[in-house]
Amino acid sequence: MDDDYYGIQILPIALSDRWKWQIILPVGVSVTSIANYDTPEQALYYGRHWVSTETTFYALERCLSELCSKGSIHKQEYHNLIQSLLQITQQC
């Protein structure tokens, strides 16, 4: 069982009686969850969630960085928005 999530492969990895997700990125690098899950379906769900969260964070961070470099927002505004984004995406 695996999941092709927008071209990114997500696999459930068995760990005795628990499961982890592993994501194979298109560049050949893999990322494995720290958390353990009860079922392979849960592992896949949280793997997809991780991809969505990371994608959202980096896309918004890049936009905010561009706005800051153009002077559309001040560095303190950039910092505050990034901190809020970190809290929302639970990356703190």
C-alpha positions in Angstrom: 0.0 0.0 0.0 1.3 3.4 -0.9 0.0 6.8 -1.9 0.9 9.0 -4.9 0.2 12.5 -3.5 0.7 15.0 -6.3 3.6 13.0 -7.6 5.2 12.5 -4.2 5.3 8.9 -3.0 4.1 8.2 0.6 4.6 4.8 2.1 3.4 3.3 5.4 6.4 1.6 7.1 5.7 -1.2 9.6 7.4 -1.0 12.9 6.4 -4.0 15.0 2.8 -3.2 15.9 2.9 0.5 14.8 3.3 2.4 11.6 5.3 5.4 10.3 5.0 7.3 7.1 7.9 7.7 4.7 7.9 10.2 1.9 10.1 9.8 -1.1 10.7 13.2 -2.6 11.3 13.6 -6.4 15.0 14.4 -5.8 15.4 10.9 -4.3 15.6 12.0 -0.6 13.3 10.4 1.9 11.7 11.7 5.1 10.3 9.4 7.8 7.9 10.4 10.5 9.0 10.5 14.1 5.5 9.7 15.3 4.1 6.2 15.3 0.5 5.4 14.1 -1.9 2.6 14.8 -2.8 1.8 11.2 -1.1 2.2 7.8 -4.1 4.4 6.8 -3.4 6.8 9.6 0.3 6.9 8.6 -0.7 7.8 5.0 -3.1 10.4 6.2 -0.5 12.1 8.4 2.1 11.8 5.6 -0.2 13.7 3.2 -0.9 16.2 6.0 2.9 16.7 6.4 3.4 17.3 2.7 0.5 19.9 2.6 1.8 21.7 5.7 5.4 21.9 4.5 4.3 23.0 1.0 2.0 25.7 2.4 4.6 27.0 4.9 7.4 27.3 2.3 5.1 28.8 -0.4 3.9 31.5 2.0 7.4 32.1 3.5 8.7 32.7 0.0 5.9 35.2 -0.8 6.5 37.0 2.5 10.2 37.1 1.9 9.6 38.6 -1.6 7.2 41.2 -0.1 9.8 42.1 2.5 12.7 42.4 0.0 10.5 44.7 -2.2 9.7 46.9 0.8 6.0 46.1 0.8 6.2 44.9 4.4 8.7 45.8 7.1 11.1 43.2 8.6 9.2 43.2 11.8 5.9 42.5 10.0 7.7 39.7 8.1 9.0 38.3 11.4 5.5 38.5 13.0 3.8 36.8 10.1 6.4 34.0 9.9 6.0 33.4 13.7 2.2 33.2 13.2 2.6 30.9 10.2 4.9 28.7 12.3 2.3 28.4 15.0 -0.5 27.7 12.5 1.4 25.0 10.7 2.6 23.6 14.1 6.2 23.8 13.2 7.4 25.5 16.4 
